[in-house]
Amino acid sequence: MNAQAEPAQPTTPAAKPKAAQLNIIAPLSGEVVAITESPDPVFSQKMVGDGIAINPTDSVVVSPIDGVITQVQAAMHAVSVKADTGVEILIHVGIDTVMLKGEGFEALVKEGDTVKAGQSLINFHPEVVSPKVPTLQTAVLIISGEEISTIPSGSVVKAGQDAVFMTGQGTIEKPAPSTEEKIGESISVSEEVVVLNPQGLHARPAANLAKIVRGFDSVITLKNVETGKKGKAKSLTGILSLQLFLGTKVNITAEGPDAEAALKAVVDGFKKGLGEEVAKEPSAAAEKTAVDDIDENEAPLLGLVAADENTLPGVKAAPGMAIGQLIHQTNDIPKFEENGSAVAEELKALDDAITTANNALAKLIKSMNADGMGTHAEVFVAHQQLLEDPSIRDNAKVQIDGGKSAAFAWHASYEAEAFSLSQLDDPMLAMRAADVKDIGLRVLRQLLNIEEAAADLPENTILVLDDIAPSEVVTLDRNKVVGLLTLEGGATSHAAILSASMGIPYLVSVPAEIRERADGTRAILDANTSRVHLDPSEEEVITGNEKRKAAAEAREAALKVAHEKAITQDGHYVEIVANIGSQEDAEKAVELGAEGVGLLRSEFLYMDRVNEPSIEEQTKVYEGILGAMGKERPVIIRTMDVGGDKPLAYLPLPKEENPFLGERGVRIGINRPAILRKQVRAILKAAHAGSARIMFPMIASLIEFRAVKKLVQEEQEKLGVKEVEIGIMIEVPSAALLADQFAKEVDFFSIGTNDLTQYALAVDRGHPRLASMVDGLHPAVLRLIDMTVKAANREGKWTGICGSLASDPQAVPVLTGLGVQELSVSVPALPEVKAKVRELNYAECQALAVKALEQDSADGVRQLTV
């Protein structure tokens, strides 16, 4: 779907304006489909306007009326034309075509051009576009609100000639009967073939096939046996949309008076390559051997492996152990009626549901503030604001006035709004789509009386879901939910971070076999060993409870000595500091024994607001955090690390194919020095309140570091303040490889293992299916860490770790052995990481680190630490 990219969409009034009769002719040749059958709900539910859809058999869009071009979309996939009577028509080619950003499209007109009916407007290349989108089905819509009469679904029309709908009073003339309508009782025959063309059926062979088919009266239908998708062989776009590659099996059906001859001609065409040289068709014996030798459903060669049928693997997202019962949840919504009862009753039901949802949000926000989770409650404040926005309700009201039920109208309205937002070039607004869906579901559950389903959870619930959003994590009832298992999700996702802060053990990438176990199945979730044990024996439950008790006792013991230094048994000191994102975090970190802040995520100052924070506002916040930590505890302030997955509403960034390799981190400050200069000035002005250090993220080259260091020095001279230490994050492999050169110019290194791991291993750390591959204990990552530490030591500089690896109990001895002097960990993990260091022997850790560097996998390293 991509309806967002359209011209401004007026809210459809309850009574449509009357208009003089005007025929709207077909902008493309092909088969007409009722707009209600469109796969895009924005079109099928007439959120943009009424009209029809066409499955095209050609690729040049012509004007359906005389008029003026009012808009040509930047992606060239859609165009609007307006008649002098005010009637405005939108032609939208395909679904999701906006995502191609113009690839395969050519605009033949521009906004303001005067055009005649039948004049070419857009040319598109089906061989380029079709494989990349769900369908080329084209919507032809009236967006000015007039009542229309449409041609019957199934009619075959010719571009520039046949009318597809008309405004005003009258009956639209149906075009001449199609071949399908003439078939009557004629015969139907079919045969299966295999595509032999090396590049599959691309434009040239597809055009030759369509040419063969047009020589017969019968209707030829092709079916991709593997996908089940069907298309008419007379349509070039229909053929290309089937994605028929080399080796694809195709079922050919011919129906009509000359079906047998047509089928023979088409089959012969396939076997001869449709104008291309092809390999010989494999014999039945060879094909049988291949099928016998290869299991099409063979499991992936790499991945998590179950120890046995009752022990399933996962990837640790939040530590801990839980013993309870599996409870499955999905986001499936029960079916609801499309048509409503009395309009007044439906409107009241909707308003009551919105009010109830709003009250529930207010209660949730109050509860989170009371639990010290105020920073996480801000997202729900935003949800309240969305509920108060009248646009979704107003669109739903239009549909209710038209006879739809409150549930149907609300669902259609918020889905359309979410979709429109998701397609916008502004990434900040695109991210709001998830919020719209979130609040939309809240109200819909109220309408369907399923909002309180979560309240019915039994005690000791281990929740099993496909995935979980951060907003869902913070609403979990911790008196009932003791653990989380998801089939997807990332081990370093925001949901994972929240789960850890709430003390809820969490595994991601759990095999789908978990869904085969019934609700109530007893389970032991041991996130520390990345396993969930199903149907454990009584003895195993007793053992698990003993482990939990021991862990709780160890936690209590660690809390008692949290303010003592972390010194190994043979006298080696490791500084343990905190990762924070607010003054509230800073105060909690001091309570739990933090010796400083190894990472202050300053972007919290910039996010979720409509304008840039002033220097004065920033200074005040930094002063508060520095004051909370005290002058004896250093605070490393990372300059804003936005871009990538953290866009800013007031900082327009170009849409990028891969934002994590684009303009993010320090690159934004380099390209927009004013915003970086303001932040540096604020930090320097606040430095008197404590012990501030500045750290730059995503540094990849010395040129970048020298540029931003010079900016800091300029600001120090302007303000006349003392120098602060300046360091960099090592999260780009190039920085680690050049650590010996950087060490001569920086004051310190802090290794961001989350990004360093994903960049070193070329695996998106948030990828739901590759989570098991993202492990900072991979020897390649450890070698980059080792290289960095040694380079720093040679220059008398120090190295810290501020990624999630620092909080991993299995990683602590390895990192200590590599000579890392500082571990910056999540606030809740402070006491336990300190306690872990005190258990260690530094000489043994050094020997362990040597062995770890020699391993060939992260699993091999982890086995050393068991």
MOCORSUL-V541764 format. One record per residue. N is the residue number from 1. RES is the residue in one small letter. PHI is phi in whole degrees, 0 to 359 (none if undefined). D_FIRST is the distance of its C-alpha to the first C-alpha in whole Angstrom. Layout:
N | RES | PHI | D_FIRST
N | RES | PHI | D_FIRST
This chain:
1 | m | none | 0
2 | n | 202 | 4
3 | a | 293 | 6
4 | q | 302 | 9
5 | a | 282 | 10
6 | e | 273 | 11
7 | p | 297 | 15
8 | a | 308 | 17
9 | q | 255 | 16
10 | p | 293 | 19
11 | t | 296 | 19
12 | t | 293 | 20
13 | p | 286 | 24
14 | a | 296 | 26
15 | a | 245 | 28
16 | k | 281 | 26
17 | p | 291 | 28
18 | k | 281 | 30
19 | a | 216 | 30
20 | a | 295 | 32
21 | q | 295 | 31
22 | l | 213 | 29
23 | n | 275 | 28
24 | i | 255 | 24
25 | i | 272 | 24
26 | a | 295 | 22
27 | p | 279 | 20
28 | l | 218 | 20
29 | s | 280 | 22
30 | g | 150 | 21
31 | e | 266 | 20
32 | v | 279 | 19
33 | v | 234 | 17
34 | a | 301 | 17
35 | i | 298 | 14
36 | t | 292 | 14
37 | e | 263 | 14
38 | s | 297 | 10
39 | p | 289 | 8
40 | d | 265 | 5
41 | p | 299 | 8
42 | v | 298 | 8
43 | f | 276 | 9
44 | s | 297 | 11
45 | q | 265 | 13
46 | k | 58 | 13
47 | m | 291 | 13
48 | v | 268 | 13
49 | g | 164 | 15
50 | d | 277 | 17
51 | g | 161 | 17
52 | i | 221 | 16
53 | a | 236 | 14
54 | i | 231 | 16
55 | n | 274 | 16
56 | p | 283 | 18
57 | t | 247 | 21
58 | d | 225 | 21
59 | s | 222 | 20
60 | v | 241 | 21
61 | v | 276 | 19
62 | v | 247 | 22
63 | s | 290 | 23
64 | p | 276 | 23
65 | i | 209 | 26
66 | d | 284 | 28
67 | g | 172 | 27
68 | v | 240 | 26
69 | i | 288 | 23
70 | t | 266 | 22
71 | q | 197 | 19
72 | v | 238 | 18
73 | q | 297 | 15
74 | a | 301 | 16
75 | a | 279 | 14
76 | m | 62 | 15
77 | h | 265 | 12
78 | a | 213 | 13
79 | v | 214 | 16
80 | s | 240 | 18
81 | v | 227 | 21
82 | k | 237 | 24
83 | a | 281 | 27
84 | d | 292 | 30
85 | t | 278 | 30
86 | g | 100 | 27
87 | v | 293 | 25
88 | e | 237 | 21
89 | i | 243 | 19
90 | l | 252 | 15
91 | i | 244 | 14
92 | h | 238 | 11
93 | v | 276 | 11
94 | g | 75 | 8
95 | i | 243 | 5
96 | d | 68 | 5
97 | t | 290 | 8
98 | v | 299 | 9
99 | m | 291 | 10
100 | l | 280 | 12
101 | k | 54 | 14
102 | g | 96 | 16
103 | e | 297 | 17
104 | g | 86 | 18
105 | f | 240 | 17
106 | e | 221 | 20
107 | a | 276 | 21
108 | l | 258 | 24
109 | v | 223 | 24
110 | k | 226 | 24
111 | e | 302 | 24
112 | g | 96 | 27
113 | d | 291 | 28
114 | t | 268 | 29
115 | v | 232 | 28
116 | k | 255 | 29
117 | a | 303 | 27
118 | g | 95 | 27
119 | q | 285 | 27
120 | s | 292 | 25
121 | l | 245 | 22
122 | i | 222 | 19
123 | n | 243 | 20
124 | f | 231 | 18
125 | h | 252 | 19
126 | p | 304 | 18
127 | e | 294 | 20
128 | v | 271 | 18
129 | v | 281 | 14
130 | s | 304 | 14
131 | p | 293 | 15
132 | k | 255 | 13
133 | v | 226 | 9
134 | p | 297 | 9
135 | t | 196 | 10
136 | l | 263 | 11
137 | q | 307 | 11
138 | t | 252 | 12
139 | a | 270 | 11
140 | v | 239 | 15
141 | l | 233 | 15
142 | i | 264 | 18
143 | i | 252 | 17
144 | s | 260 | 21
145 | g | 95 | 22
146 | e | 290 | 24
147 | e | 287 | 25
148 | i | 223 | 24
149 | s | 245 | 25
150 | t | 250 | 23
151 | i | 287 | 24
152 | p | 299 | 24
153 | s | 299 | 21
154 | g | 97 | 23
155 | s | 294 | 24
156 | v | 255 | 24
157 | v | 240 | 24
158 | k | 245 | 26
159 | a | 302 | 24
160 | g | 79 | 26
161 | q | 235 | 28
162 | d | 272 | 27
163 | a | 283 | 26
164 | v | 253 | 23
165 | f | 198 | 23
166 | m | 217 | 26
167 | t | 264 | 27
168 | g | 79 | 30
169 | q | 276 | 32
170 | g | 140 | 33
171 | t | 244 | 32
172 | i | 284 | 29
173 | e | 280 | 31
174 | k | 282 | 30
175 | p | 293 | 30
176 | a | 304 | 32
177 | p | 304 | 32
178 | s | 278 | 29
179 | t | 303 | 31
180 | e | 301 | 29
181 | e | 286 | 31
182 | k | 270 | 34
183 | i | 299 | 35
184 | g | 60 | 36
185 | e | 263 | 38
186 | s | 293 | 38
187 | i | 283 | 38
188 | s | 228 | 35
189 | v | 228 | 36
190 | s | 212 | 34
191 | e | 202 | 34
192 | e | 255 | 33
193 | v | 230 | 33
194 | v | 241 | 32
195 | v | 291 | 30
196 | l | 253 | 33
197 | n | 292 | 31
198 | p | 305 | 32
199 | q | 259 | 28
200 | g | 73 | 27
201 | l | 273 | 26
202 | h | 275 | 24
203 | a | 301 | 25
204 | r | 295 | 28
205 | p | 295 | 29
206 | a | 295 | 26
207 | a | 295 | 27
208 | n | 295 | 31
209 | l | 295 | 30
210 | a | 299 | 28
211 | k | 295 | 31
212 | i | 299 | 33
213 | v | 296 | 31
214 | r | 292 | 32
215 | g | 277 | 36
216 | f | 234 | 35
217 | d | 276 | 35
218 | s | 288 | 33
219 | v | 270 | 30
220 | i | 251 | 29
221 | t | 245 | 26
222 | l | 253 | 25
223 | k | 230 | 24
224 | n | 287 | 23
225 | v | 298 | 25
226 | e | 286 | 24
227 | t | 258 | 20
228 | g | 81 | 21
229 | k | 284 | 19
230 | k | 243 | 20
231 | g | 200 | 20
232 | k | 279 | 23
233 | a | 287 | 25
234 | k | 282 | 26
235 | s | 261 | 22
236 | l | 301 | 22
237 | t | 292 | 18
238 | g | 297 | 19
239 | i | 293 | 21
240 | l | 296 | 19
241 | s | 292 | 16
242 | l | 282 | 19
243 | q | 52 | 19
244 | l | 266 | 23
245 | f | 262 | 25
246 | l | 306 | 29
247 | g | 91 | 30
248 | t | 292 | 27
249 | k | 275 | 29
250 | v | 234 | 28
251 | n | 266 | 29
252 | i | 253 | 30
253 | t | 240 | 30
254 | a | 243 | 32
255 | e | 223 | 33
256 | g | 155 | 35
257 | p | 293 | 39
258 | d | 242 | 39
259 | a | 301 | 37
260 | e | 296 | 39
261 | a | 294 | 40
262 | a | 296 | 36
263 | l | 298 | 35
264 | k | 299 | 38
265 | a | 295 | 37
266 | v | 291 | 34
267 | v | 298 | 35
268 | d | 300 | 38
269 | g | 299 | 35
270 | f | 300 | 33
271 | k | 293 | 37
272 | k | 268 | 38
273 | g | 93 | 35
274 | l | 52 | 33
275 | g | 94 | 35
276 | e | 241 | 35
277 | e | 283 | 38
278 | v | 228 | 37
279 | a | 286 | 38
280 | k | 292 | 40
281 | e | 293 | 39
282 | p | 296 | 40
283 | s | 289 | 42
284 | a | 299 | 42
285 | a | 295 | 44
286 | a | 295 | 42
287 | e | 295 | 39
288 | k | 296 | 41
289 | t | 298 | 42
290 | a | 298 | 39
291 | v | 295 | 37
292 | d | 294 | 41
293 | d | 275 | 41
294 | i | 238 | 37
295 | d | 270 | 35
296 | e | 297 | 32
297 | n | 255 | 31
298 | e | 303 | 33
299 | a | 293 | 33
300 | p | 306 | 31
301 | l | 291 | 35
302 | l | 234 | 34
303 | g | 143 | 33
304 | l | 290 | 35
305 | v | 240 | 37
306 | a | 288 | 38
307 | a | 293 | 42
308 | d | 199 | 43
309 | e | 295 | 41
310 | n | 255 | 41
311 | t | 231 | 41
312 | l | 255 | 37
313 | p | 274 | 36
314 | g | 197 | 34
315 | v | 241 | 33
316 | k | 293 | 35
317 | a | 252 | 33
318 | a | 213 | 35
319 | p | 286 | 39
320 | g | 122 | 41
321 | m | 230 | 42
322 | a | 224 | 41
323 | i | 238 | 43
324 | g | 189 | 41
325 | q | 233 | 39
326 | l | 289 | 36
327 | i | 228 | 34
328 | h | 272 | 30
329 | q | 224 | 27
330 | t | 228 | 24
331 | n | 265 | 21
332 | d | 297 | 20
333 | i | 253 | 21
334 | p | 301 | 23
335 | k | 295 | 22
336 | f | 224 | 23
337 | e | 291 | 24
338 | e | 282 | 21
339 | n | 268 | 24
340 | g | 260 | 27
341 | s | 264 | 30
342 | a | 292 | 32
343 | v | 302 | 30
344 | a | 299 | 32
345 | e | 294 | 32
346 | e | 294 | 28
347 | l | 295 | 28
348 | k | 295 | 31
349 | a | 299 | 29
350 | l | 294 | 26
351 | d | 298 | 29
352 | d | 296 | 31
353 | a | 295 | 28
354 | i | 297 | 27
355 | t | 297 | 30
356 | t | 297 | 31
357 | a | 296 | 28
358 | n | 295 | 29
359 | n | 296 | 33
360 | a | 296 | 32
361 | l | 295 | 30
362 | a | 299 | 33
363 | k | 295 | 36
364 | l | 296 | 33
365 | i | 299 | 34
366 | k | 298 | 38
367 | s | 295 | 38
368 | m | 293 | 36
369 | n | 297 | 39
370 | a | 293 | 42
371 | d | 271 | 41
372 | g | 76 | 40
373 | m | 244 | 37
374 | g | 301 | 36
375 | t | 294 | 34
376 | h | 277 | 32
377 | a | 281 | 32
378 | e | 298 | 30
379 | v | 297 | 27
380 | f | 280 | 27
381 | v | 296 | 29
382 | a | 297 | 26
383 | h | 296 | 24
384 | q | 299 | 27
385 | q | 297 | 26
386 | l | 295 | 22
387 | l | 295 | 24
388 | e | 278 | 26
389 | d | 289 | 23
390 | p | 285 | 24
391 | s | 298 | 20
392 | i | 293 | 18
393 | r | 295 | 22
394 | d | 297 | 22
395 | n | 295 | 19
396 | a | 294 | 20
397 | k | 299 | 23
398 | v | 301 | 22
399 | q | 289 | 20
400 | i | 296 | 24
401 | d | 300 | 26
402 | g | 273 | 24
403 | g | 103 | 25
404 | k | 277 | 22
405 | s | 286 | 24
406 | a | 298 | 23
407 | a | 296 | 21
408 | f | 296 | 19
409 | a | 295 | 19
410 | w | 295 | 19
411 | h | 299 | 16
412 | a | 297 | 14
413 | s | 291 | 15
414 | y | 286 | 14
415 | e | 294 | 11
416 | a | 294 | 10
417 | e | 295 | 12
418 | a | 297 | 11
419 | f | 296 | 7
420 | s | 301 | 9
421 | l | 295 | 11
422 | s | 296 | 10
423 | q | 265 | 9
424 | l | 289 | 12
425 | d | 290 | 15
426 | d | 284 | 17
427 | p | 296 | 17
428 | m | 294 | 19
429 | l | 290 | 17
430 | a | 299 | 14
431 | m | 292 | 16
432 | r | 290 | 17
433 | a | 301 | 14
434 | a | 297 | 16
435 | d | 294 | 18
436 | v | 298 | 17
437 | k | 296 | 16
438 | d | 299 | 19
439 | i | 288 | 21
440 | g | 299 | 18
441 | l | 294 | 20
442 | r | 301 | 23
443 | v | 291 | 23
444 | l | 298 | 22
445 | r | 297 | 24
446 | q | 295 | 27
447 | l | 297 | 26
448 | l | 262 | 26
449 | n | 58 | 29
450 | i | 236 | 28
451 | e | 297 | 28
452 | e | 269 | 32
453 | a | 302 | 31
454 | a | 295 | 31
455 | a | 290 | 35
456 | d | 272 | 36
457 | l | 296 | 36
458 | p | 284 | 39
459 | e | 292 | 41
460 | n | 57 | 41
461 | t | 279 | 37
462 | i | 255 | 36
463 | l | 281 | 32
464 | v | 247 | 30
465 | l | 222 | 26
466 | d | 292 | 23
467 | d | 199 | 23
468 | i | 219 | 24
469 | a | 272 | 23
470 | p | 306 | 26
471 | s | 295 | 25
472 | e | 280 | 26
473 | v | 299 | 29
474 | v | 290 | 31
475 | t | 264 | 31
476 | l | 295 | 32
477 | d | 278 | 36
478 | r | 290 | 38
479 | n | 282 | 41
480 | k | 241 | 39
481 | v | 272 | 36
482 | v | 252 | 38
483 | g | 196 | 36
484 | l | 231 | 32
485 | l | 228 | 31
486 | t | 231 | 27
487 | l | 285 | 26
488 | e | 236 | 24
489 | g | 100 | 24
490 | g | 248 | 26
491 | a | 289 | 30
492 | t | 244 | 30
493 | s | 288 | 27
494 | h | 298 | 27
495 | a | 297 | 27
496 | a | 294 | 30
497 | i | 298 | 32
498 | l | 296 | 32
499 | s | 300 | 33
500 | a | 297 | 36
501 | s | 293 | 37
502 | m | 267 | 37
503 | g | 74 | 39
504 | i | 254 | 37
505 | p | 302 | 37
506 | y | 211 | 34
507 | l | 243 | 33
508 | v | 250 | 29
509 | s | 58 | 28
510 | v | 285 | 31
511 | p | 302 | 30
512 | a | 296 | 28
513 | e | 301 | 32
514 | i | 300 | 32
515 | r | 289 | 30
516 | e | 280 | 33
517 | r | 272 | 35
518 | a | 285 | 36
519 | d | 304 | 36
520 | g | 93 | 39
521 | t | 298 | 40
522 | r | 288 | 42
523 | a | 209 | 41
524 | i | 244 | 42
525 | l | 263 | 39
526 | d | 248 | 41
527 | a | 293 | 39
528 | n | 293 | 42
529 | t | 254 | 42
530 | s | 58 | 38
531 | r | 220 | 39
532 | v | 236 | 39
533 | h | 258 | 41
534 | l | 261 | 41
535 | d | 49 | 44
536 | p | 291 | 46
537 | s | 285 | 50
538 | e | 300 | 52
539 | e | 296 | 54
540 | e | 292 | 50
541 | v | 295 | 49
542 | i | 299 | 53
543 | t | 298 | 52
544 | g | 297 | 49
545 | n | 296 | 50
546 | e | 295 | 53
547 | k | 295 | 51
548 | r | 296 | 49
549 | k | 297 | 52
550 | a | 297 | 53
551 | a | 295 | 50
552 | a | 295 | 50
553 | e | 293 | 54
554 | a | 295 | 53
555 | r | 297 | 50
556 | e | 297 | 53
557 | a | 295 | 56
558 | a | 295 | 53
559 | l | 298 | 53
560 | k | 294 | 57
561 | v | 243 | 57
562 | a | 299 | 54
563 | h | 270 | 56
564 | e | 276 | 58
565 | k | 289 | 57
566 | a | 266 | 55
567 | i | 237 | 58
568 | t | 294 | 58
569 | q | 296 | 61
570 | d | 253 | 63
571 | g | 90 | 62
572 | h | 268 | 59
573 | y | 264 | 57
574 | v | 237 | 53
575 | e | 281 | 52
576 | i | 247 | 49
577 | v | 235 | 47
578 | a | 241 | 44
579 | n | 266 | 40
580 | i | 226 | 39
581 | g | 219 | 37
582 | s | 187 | 39
583 | q | 293 | 43
584 | e | 301 | 42
585 | d | 297 | 41
586 | a | 299 | 44
587 | e | 296 | 47
588 | k | 292 | 46
589 | a | 297 | 46
590 | v | 298 | 50
591 | e | 302 | 50
592 | l | 263 | 49
593 | g | 93 | 51
594 | a | 297 | 49
595 | e | 265 | 51
596 | g | 159 | 49
597 | v | 241 | 45
598 | g | 271 | 44
599 | l | 202 | 41
600 | l | 260 | 40
601 | r | 283 | 36
602 | s | 289 | 36
603 | e | 295 | 33
604 | f | 299 | 33
605 | l | 287 | 34
606 | y | 258 | 31
607 | m | 277 | 28
608 | d | 53 | 27
609 | r | 209 | 29
610 | v | 261 | 28
611 | n | 216 | 31
612 | e | 290 | 33
613 | p | 294 | 36
614 | s | 286 | 39
615 | i | 299 | 42
616 | e | 296 | 44
617 | e | 297 | 42
618 | q | 298 | 41
619 | t | 303 | 45
620 | k | 298 | 45
621 | v | 294 | 43
622 | y | 296 | 44
623 | e | 299 | 48
624 | g | 296 | 47
625 | i | 289 | 46
626 | l | 299 | 48
627 | g | 294 | 51
628 | a | 296 | 49
629 | m | 279 | 50
630 | g | 86 | 53
631 | k | 293 | 55
632 | e | 277 | 56
633 | r | 245 | 52
634 | p | 293 | 50
635 | v | 236 | 47
636 | i | 269 | 44
637 | i | 261 | 42
638 | r | 281 | 39
639 | t | 298 | 38
640 | m | 307 | 34
641 | d | 248 | 32
642 | v | 248 | 28
643 | g | 88 | 25
644 | g | 64 | 24
645 | d | 266 | 22
646 | k | 228 | 24
647 | p | 282 | 23
648 | l | 243 | 25
649 | a | 297 | 24
650 | y | 263 | 27
651 | l | 237 | 27
652 | p | 296 | 24
653 | l | 240 | 24
654 | p | 296 | 22
655 | k | 292 | 18
656 | e | 240 | 20
657 | e | 297 | 19
658 | n | 223 | 21
659 | p | 298 | 22
660 | f | 286 | 25
661 | l | 247 | 27
662 | g | 248 | 26
663 | e | 274 | 28
664 | r | 214 | 28
665 | g | 59 | 32
666 | v | 296 | 35
667 | r | 297 | 33
668 | i | 293 | 32
669 | g | 295 | 35
670 | i | 290 | 37
671 | n | 281 | 34
672 | r | 230 | 34
673 | p | 299 | 38
674 | a | 299 | 38
675 | i | 291 | 36
676 | l | 289 | 38
677 | r | 298 | 41
678 | k | 298 | 41
679 | q | 293 | 40
680 | v | 299 | 43
681 | r | 298 | 45
682 | a | 297 | 44
683 | i | 297 | 45
684 | l | 295 | 48
685 | k | 292 | 49
686 | a | 270 | 49
687 | a | 301 | 50
688 | h | 298 | 54
689 | a | 282 | 53
690 | g | 189 | 52
691 | s | 240 | 52
692 | a | 266 | 49
693 | r | 230 | 47
694 | i | 247 | 44
695 | m | 228 | 42
696 | f | 256 | 39
697 | p | 270 | 36
698 | m | 60 | 35
699 | i | 286 | 38
700 | a | 242 | 38
701 | s | 214 | 41
702 | l | 295 | 44
703 | i | 300 | 43
704 | e | 297 | 41
705 | f | 297 | 43
706 | r | 298 | 46
707 | a | 295 | 44
708 | v | 283 | 43
709 | k | 295 | 46
710 | k | 298 | 48
711 | l | 299 | 45
712 | v | 298 | 47
713 | q | 297 | 50
714 | e | 298 | 50
715 | e | 290 | 49
716 | q | 297 | 52
717 | e | 294 | 54
718 | k | 297 | 53
719 | l | 273 | 53
720 | g | 66 | 56
721 | v | 257 | 55
722 | k | 290 | 56
723 | e | 291 | 54
724 | v | 248 | 51
725 | e | 292 | 50
726 | i | 235 | 47
727 | g | 230 | 45
728 | i | 227 | 42
729 | m | 275 | 40
730 | i | 263 | 40
731 | e | 224 | 36
732 | v | 251 | 36
733 | p | 309 | 38
734 | s | 298 | 40
735 | a | 293 | 41
736 | a | 294 | 43
737 | l | 292 | 44
738 | l | 256 | 45
739 | a | 302 | 47
740 | d | 297 | 50
741 | q | 280 | 50
742 | f | 299 | 48
743 | a | 300 | 50
744 | k | 285 | 53
745 | e | 239 | 51
746 | v | 265 | 49
747 | d | 268 | 51
748 | f | 196 | 49
749 | f | 244 | 46
750 | s | 229 | 43
751 | i | 270 | 41
752 | g | 271 | 37
753 | t | 291 | 37
754 | n | 296 | 33
755 | d | 287 | 32
756 | l | 301 | 35
757 | t | 294 | 34
758 | q | 292 | 31
759 | y | 284 | 32
760 | a | 290 | 35
761 | l | 262 | 33
762 | a | 56 | 30
763 | v | 229 | 28
764 | d | 298 | 25
765 | r | 293 | 27
766 | g | 258 | 24
767 | h | 290 | 23
768 | p | 294 | 23
769 | r | 258 | 24
770 | l | 244 | 27
771 | a | 303 | 28
772 | s | 292 | 32
773 | m | 274 | 32
774 | v | 269 | 32
775 | d | 225 | 36
776 | g | 295 | 38
777 | l | 272 | 41
778 | h | 299 | 40
779 | p | 304 | 43
780 | a | 297 | 41
781 | v | 291 | 40
782 | l | 299 | 44
783 | r | 292 | 45
784 | l | 293 | 43
785 | i | 295 | 44
786 | d | 302 | 48
787 | m | 299 | 48
788 | t | 293 | 47
789 | v | 299 | 50
790 | k | 295 | 52
791 | a | 296 | 52
792 | a | 295 | 52
793 | n | 300 | 55
794 | r | 297 | 57
795 | e | 256 | 56
796 | g | 72 | 57
797 | k | 255 | 53
798 | w | 246 | 52
799 | t | 231 | 48
800 | g | 239 | 46
801 | i | 237 | 43
802 | c | 240 | 40
803 | g | 276 | 38
804 | s | 296 | 37
805 | l | 299 | 39
806 | a | 296 | 42
807 | s | 268 | 42
808 | d | 276 | 42
809 | p | 304 | 45
810 | q | 288 | 45
811 | a | 275 | 45
812 | v | 305 | 47
813 | p | 295 | 50
814 | v | 292 | 49
815 | l | 296 | 48
816 | t | 298 | 51
817 | g | 295 | 53
818 | l | 285 | 51
819 | g | 94 | 52
820 | v | 295 | 50
821 | q | 270 | 51
822 | e | 222 | 49
823 | l | 243 | 46
824 | s | 255 | 44
825 | v | 237 | 42
826 | s | 297 | 40
827 | v | 305 | 42
828 | p | 298 | 43
829 | a | 276 | 44
830 | l | 307 | 47
831 | p | 299 | 50
832 | e | 287 | 49
833 | v | 293 | 48
834 | k | 300 | 51
835 | a | 297 | 53
836 | k | 297 | 52
837 | v | 298 | 53
838 | r | 295 | 56
839 | e | 282 | 56
840 | l | 272 | 56
841 | n | 246 | 59
842 | y | 299 | 58
843 | a | 298 | 60
844 | e | 291 | 58
845 | c | 296 | 55
846 | q | 296 | 56
847 | a | 294 | 57
848 | l | 297 | 53
849 | a | 297 | 51
850 | v | 299 | 53
851 | k | 295 | 52
852 | a | 298 | 49
853 | l | 293 | 48
854 | e | 268 | 50
855 | q | 287 | 47
856 | d | 250 | 44
857 | s | 200 | 42
858 | a | 295 | 41
859 | d | 300 | 42
860 | g | 299 | 45
861 | v | 295 | 45
862 | r | 296 | 45
863 | q | 298 | 47
864 | l | 293 | 50
865 | t | 261 | 49
866 | v | 290 | 49
